[in-house]
Amino acid sequence: MKKILVCDDDEVMLNLISFKFNNANLGQVVNATDGRQAKSLLNQFDFDLIITDIHMPFYSGLEITTYVRKEQKKSTPIIVLSGEGHENVVIQAFEIGANDFVTKPFNPLALILKAKNFLL
């Protein structure tokens, strides 16, 4: 079974993504409500996909992406979510190793389709 880490400090968003992914039978969804919890989970488990918001307490989604790429040296697919669609944030996310970027608000079905592409 695939394991997906979803990191977002917005509980409604976290629950929405988890609910949609569980209904789509994409795998086991593990939630992190902040960057510190995300790092702890990344040290405990191997994930097949990481979905992370940019703005979170303790460590941002960009810091989580850098941690996975530089310190853990893993190529796990990472989808970054953000309410900011600013070009410089998008470019920075890709430069540090994100595989995709989704601007909030988004269509959950579109996120599921992106996730499926990385999980297949």
Salt bridges, closest charged atoms under 4 A:
ASP8 OD2 - LYS104 NZ 2.87
ASP46 OD1 - LYS74 NZ 2.67
ASP53 OD1 - LYS104 NZ 3.31
GLU84 OE2 - HIS55 NE2 2.38
ASP100 OD2 - LYS114 NZ 3.04
